[in-house]
Amino acid sequence: MQLHEVKEVKSVSSTNSANDALSQGWTLIAVVSDEKGARYVLGKGEAPPKKENLGVMMPERLRK
């Protein structure tokens, strides 16, 4: 993800929270220091378009 694609940003202070966010589709943008320690800055872009059900149609002669 490039920075111009980021639509939402959040910051968390624990590795557990960062890992949870990553598993939910967030992308790690930066790790920064503050007076309390490390902060993980995460970003999320627009949701990818939902794919239609594009299954393969079997020929009618094989459908039975």
Contacts in CASP RR format, 6 or more apart in sequence:
PFRMAT RR
TARGET T0000
AUTHOR 0000-0000-0000
METHOD contacts of the structure
MODEL  1
MQLHEVKEVKSVSSTNSANDALSQGWTLIAVVSDEKGARYVLGKGEAPPK
KENLGVMMPERLRK
1 27 0 8 1.000
1 43 0 8 1.000
1 45 0 8 1.000
3 29 0 8 1.000
5 45 0 8 1.000
5 46 0 8 1.000
6 27 0 8 1.000
6 29 0 8 1.000
6 43 0 8 1.000
6 44 0 8 1.000
6 45 0 8 1.000
7 44 0 8 1.000
7 45 0 8 1.000
7 46 0 8 1.000
8 43 0 8 1.000
8 44 0 8 1.000
8 45 0 8 1.000
9 29 0 8 1.000
9 41 0 8 1.000
9 42 0 8 1.000
9 43 0 8 1.000
9 44 0 8 1.000
10 21 0 8 1.000
10 26 0 8 1.000
10 41 0 8 1.000
10 42 0 8 1.000
10 43 0 8 1.000
11 39 0 8 1.000
11 40 0 8 1.000
11 41 0 8 1.000
11 42 0 8 1.000
12 18 0 8 1.000
12 21 0 8 1.000
12 39 0 8 1.000
12 40 0 8 1.000
12 42 0 8 1.000
13 36 0 8 1.000
13 37 0 8 1.000
13 38 0 8 1.000
13 39 0 8 1.000
13 40 0 8 1.000
15 40 0 8 1.000
17 40 0 8 1.000
18 28 0 8 1.000
18 40 0 8 1.000
18 42 0 8 1.000
21 40 0 8 1.000
21 42 0 8 1.000
22 28 0 8 1.000
22 42 0 8 1.000
25 44 0 8 1.000
26 42 0 8 1.000
26 43 0 8 1.000
26 44 0 8 1.000
27 42 0 8 1.000
27 43 0 8 1.000
27 44 0 8 1.000
27 45 0 8 1.000
28 40 0 8 1.000
28 41 0 8 1.000
28 42 0 8 1.000
28 43 0 8 1.000
29 41 0 8 1.000
29 42 0 8 1.000
29 43 0 8 1.000
30 40 0 8 1.000
30 41 0 8 1.000
31 38 0 8 1.000
31 39 0 8 1.000
31 40 0 8 1.000
31 41 0 8 1.000
32 38 0 8 1.000
32 39 0 8 1.000
32 41 0 8 1.000
33 39 0 8 1.000
END
